[in-house]
Amino acid sequence: MRLLKTAMTLALCAAACLCLTSSGKKAQKHVITFHLESDESHYPKFATPVKLGSQAKQYYFEIMPSVTEKDIDWFYPFVSKDGRTFGAAFKLQPSRARHLQGLTQENNGKLIGARVVGAQLSATMIDRPIEDGILVIWDGLGREQLMLFKKYFPHVEDLQKARGTADAR
């Protein structure tokens, strides 16, 4: 009887440990995410504060990303205007491109912020609906970020060669 009781206790402990470890999953780290501008009224539950610009003006961005690396079809890096850093264009998958078009149409005048591992948050003003499904980070990226992007999605030129076309859409 005592052996059965000990076995049952061990089985329950093992089951409890298994439940606790599976429910305690770490938050997934994303390589790149894009977040819509929010406002202070959504802080701290749905928005996070970020200081941007030379004046360190306070902005708020949604915690939940609108776009992640899972939504990206390809990327195209380029040397930024400052000549020291890089920028990159990201083409979204067709369904996410339609989502982005609606999102940018509804949020004209707001910022969309890009978070990239190892780089500062950068933001761009939404001045029109994005109809081509391409999001751009204009500057602030280093070679490390470009090498990381290459691990996650193809360079547009590689895609063009594979498809045998001049247009990767």
N, C-alpha and C positions, 0 to 999 in steps of 0.2 A: 504494500500500500504506500509506504513511504517512498519507494522507488518511483511509482507512478506519479505521486505528487511532485517529486523533484523533476521528473521528465516534463510534466505539464507546465511547471513554473519556468523551466528553461525554454520550452517552446513558446510560451507567451512572451518572455523577455526577448527572444530572437525576433518574433513577429513585431513587437513594439519597436525594436531598434530598426528593423527594416522599414517600417512605416515612417519613423522619424527621419531617417536618412533620405528617403525618397521625397518626403514633403519639404525638406529643407534645401531644396535645389537653389543653387546660386543663380542670381540674375544673369541672363545671357549678355555677354559683352559683344557689342556690335562694332564692326570696323568703321562703318559710316552710317549716320542717321540724319534725317532732315526733320526739323521741328517748326511748327507754325508759331508765330508770335501770339502770346496770350496777354492777359493783364493781371494786375496785382490781386484782383478779387478771386482769382483761381489759385493763388499761392496759399498754402504750401501743398495742398492735396493734388492739384492737377497742373501746376506750373512751377517752374524753377527760375530764380532771379539770375540775370547775367548782365555784367557791365560791359558795354561795347564802346568803341571809338576813343579818340584822343581825350575826350571829356569824361570818359568812363560813365556814360549815361546808363541809368538802370532800365533794363528791359526784362520782360518775362516771356519764357517760351514753354510751350506745352511739354510735359514730361513724356507723354506717349508720342513716339515718333510717327510722322506721317509717311515716311519712306525709310526703308532700311536696305542693307546690301542685298537682301533676298529679292528686292523689287528691281534690281539693276540688271540690264541686259549686257551692256558694254560700257567702256569708258575711253576717253580720249584726253591724255595729258597735254599740257602746253606750258611754255615759259610765260610767267605773268608779266604785267607791265613794269613791275619794279625790277625785273631782270635778275632777282636774287632767289625768288621762290617760284613755285609752280602752281598752276591751276589745273582743273580737270572738268570735263563735261561728262555727264552720266546719262545714258539713254535708259529709260525705264521700259519694263515689259509692257506690252499693249494694254492689258487691263489696268495696270497701275498708272499708265500714262493718261488714260481716261479719267481715273480718279484724281490725278494731279490737276488735270484741266478744270474739273469742277471745283476742286479745292482752291486753286488760284483765282478762279472767276469769283468765288464767294469772298475771298480775302484780299481783294485788291487794296493796296495801300499798306498792308502789313508786311512784316519781315518774315522770311523763311531762313532759319538758321541751320547750318551744317556742323555736325559734330563728327570729327574724325579722330581716331586713336592717334595720340601723339601730337596733335595740332590744336591751336586755340579755336574756339567756336567762331565761325564767320557767318555773316548774315547778308542777305540781298533783299532789296525792296521788291515786292510783287507789284509790278506796274501794268500788267496785262495777264490774261490767261495764258498759261503755258500749253500750247496746242501741239507741240512736236514731241512732248514727253522727255525733254532734255533739261536737266538741272545742272547748273554750273557753279563751281567754287572758283572764284576769279583769282585768288592768290592765297599765300600762306601755307602751302603744302611743301613738304620736303621730299627728297628722293626716297626716304623710308616709307612714306605714305604711298608713293607711286608703286614701289615694289610690293607693298602689302595689297594694293588694289589688284595688281597683276595675279596674285594668288586666288583672288575671289571671283574676278570676272575678266573676260577677254578684252584686249585692246581692240579698238574698232578696226584697225588695219589688219589684224590677224583674222578677224571675222570676215572682212572683205575678201581676203585671199582665199579663205576656206569656201566662201560662197561663190567666188569667181566673179564678183561684181564690184562696181565702184560705189555702190550705195548699200550700206549695212542695215538699212531699215527693214 
